[in-house]
Amino acid sequence: MIDIYGIPNCGSVKKALAWARDNGVEFTFHDFKKEPPTEALLEGWMKQIPANTLVNAAGPSWRKLDPEVREACKADAAAMKTQMLATPNIIKRPVIVWADGSVTRGVDEALWAGKAH
């Protein structure tokens, strides 16, 4: 059983959900819009994925942030965490928590295949 986090209309999340279904991987989907990540959950992810790579700095939600906010976040992981809690759409999707407790973000079907079996 894995947990997939993201937003349902995101193309990358759709790929992850389809991959899980197509490969018989049981999952629970967590919609950021209905169930934003908690501080504890985000801190757990950040233990495995650095904050600066957990954020999708190429995405429109990040680019819409005030430049001063973006710079503050780049300089300080705590500020980045605060911003991710306030604006979960800046998190690179999907975030997947695997059965072994490891965390990945983004689309990587080759990696997923190795983690699922």
C-alpha positions in Angstrom: 0.0 0.0 0.0 1.3 3.4 -1.0 0.1 7.0 -0.4 0.0 9.3 -3.4 -0.2 13.1 -2.7 -1.1 15.8 -5.2 -4.0 17.4 -7.0 -6.3 15.3 -9.2 -6.1 17.6 -12.3 -2.2 17.5 -12.3 -0.9 15.5 -15.3 2.0 14.0 -13.2 -0.5 12.9 -10.5 -2.7 11.4 -13.2 0.3 9.4 -14.5 1.1 8.1 -11.0 -2.5 7.1 -10.4 -2.7 5.3 -13.7 0.6 3.6 -13.1 -0.5 2.3 -9.7 -3.8 1.0 -11.2 -2.1 -0.5 -14.2 0.5 -2.3 -12.0 -1.9 -3.5 -9.4 -0.4 -1.3 -6.7 -2.8 -0.5 -3.9 -2.9 3.1 -3.0 -4.6 5.9 -1.1 -4.8 9.2 -2.9 -4.6 12.4 -0.8 -5.8 15.5 -2.6 -3.9 18.6 -1.5 -7.0 20.7 -2.0 -9.1 18.7 0.4 -6.4 17.3 2.6 -3.3 19.6 2.7 -0.2 18.1 4.1 0.3 18.6 7.9 3.5 20.1 9.3 4.5 16.6 10.7 3.9 15.0 7.3 5.9 17.7 5.5 8.7 17.4 8.0 8.9 13.7 7.4 9.1 14.3 3.7 11.8 16.9 4.2 14.0 14.4 6.1 14.3 12.4 2.8 13.9 15.1 0.2 15.6 18.5 0.6 13.1 21.4 0.8 14.6 23.1 -2.3 13.9 20.0 -4.4 10.5 19.2 -2.9 9.3 22.5 -4.3 8.4 22.8 -8.0 10.3 26.0 -8.7 9.3 25.8 -12.4 5.6 25.7 -11.7 3.1 28.5 -11.9 2.2 28.5 -8.2 5.9 29.1 -7.3 6.3 31.8 -9.9 3.2 33.6 -8.7 4.7 34.1 -5.2 6.2 37.5 -4.5 9.9 37.5 -5.5 10.9 38.4 -1.9 9.0 35.3 -0.6 10.8 33.1 -3.1 14.2 34.4 -2.1 13.4 34.0 1.6 12.4 30.4 1.0 15.5 29.6 -1.0 17.6 30.9 1.8 15.8 29.1 4.7 14.3 25.6 4.8 12.0 26.7 7.6 10.6 29.5 5.5 10.2 27.0 2.6 8.3 24.6 4.9 6.0 27.4 6.0 5.3 28.4 2.4 4.6 24.8 1.4 2.1 24.5 4.3 0.4 27.7 3.2 0.6 26.9 -0.6 0.7 23.1 -1.1 0.5 23.6 -4.9 4.1 24.6 -4.9 5.1 21.0 -3.9 6.4 19.0 -6.8 3.8 16.3 -7.6 3.2 13.6 -7.0 4.7 12.9 -3.7 4.6 9.1 -3.0 5.1 7.5 0.4 6.1 3.9 -0.3 5.3 0.9 1.9 8.9 0.9 3.2 8.5 4.5 4.4 10.6 6.0 1.7 9.4 9.2 -0.1 9.7 10.2 -3.8 8.5 13.1 -5.7 7.8 13.7 -9.4 7.3 11.1 -12.1 9.9 8.3 -12.4 8.2 5.1 -13.6 11.5 3.1 -13.6 12.0 4.0 -9.9 8.4 3.2 -9.1 8.7 -0.2 -10.7 11.6 -1.0 -8.4 9.8 0.3 -5.3 6.5 -1.4 -5.9 7.8 -5.0 -5.9 
